[in-house]
Amino acid sequence: MSDQIAAVTKSVEDAIATAKQNLEGLVKAQQEQMEKASAQVMKGYEELTALTKGNVDAFVQSGTVVAKGAEEAGKQVAAFTQSSLEKGVSNAKSMLAVKTIQELVELQKAYTKASLDAFVSESTKLQELTVKVANEALAPLSARVNATVEVLSKKQVAA
C-alpha cells in the first residue's frame, strides 16, 4: 500500500510540476508579448512625435516665408505709393505752368497714361511676388504632407 501511496504521490507531484511548468511557460509567453507590444507602442509614439515635430517645423518655416513675403509686398506698395505721390506733385506743378488749355489737356493725358501704365506694371509685380511667396510657403507644407502620407502608407503595409 505504501507503494501505491508513493505512486499516487509521485503522480500528483508530477502533475503539479507539469502544471507549474505550463503556467510558467504561459506567463513567460504573455510577458514576452507584452514587452513586444510595449516596444511597438513606444516606437509608434516616437515616430508620431518625430512626425509632429516635423509638421510644426514646416508650419513655422511656412509662416516665416509668408511674413517675409508680406514685408516685401508692403515695401513694394509703399515705394509705389511714394513714387506716385511724387509724380502727382510734379504733375501738379507742371499744370500750374501751362499757358493753354491744349497744353493742360496733353499734360493731363500723358500723366494719366503714365499713371495707369505704372499701376498695371506694379500690380503685375505684386501679383508675381504673391504667387512666388505662396509657392515658397506651400513647399514645406507639401513636403510634410508627402512625408506623412509615406509614413502612414508604410504603417498600412506593415499592418
C-alpha positions, 0 to 999 in steps of 0.5 A: 500500500505504501507503494501505491501511496508513493505512486499516487504521490509521485503522480500528483507531484508530477502533475503539479510540476507539469502544471507549474511548468505550463503556467510558467511557460504561459506567463513567460509567453504573455510577458514576452508579448507584452514587452513586444507590444510595449516596444511597438507602442513606444516606437509608434509614439516616437515616430508620431512625435518625430512626425509632429515635430516635423509638421510644426517645423514646416508650419513655422518655416511656412509662416516665416516665408509668408511674413517675409513675403508680406514685408516685401509686398508692403515695401513694394506698395509703399515705394509705389505709393511714394513714387506716385505721390511724387509724380502727382506733385510734379504733375501738379506743378507742371499744370500750374505752368501751362499757358493753354488749355491744349497744353493742360489737356496733353499734360493731363493725358500723358500723366494719366497714361503714365499713371495707369501704365505704372499701376498695371506694371506694379500690380503685375509685380505684386501679383508675381511676388504673391504667387512666388511667396505662396509657392515658397510657403506651400513647399514645406507644407507639401513636403510634410504632407508627402512625408506623412502620407509615406509614413502612414502608407508604410504603417498600412503595409506593415499592418 
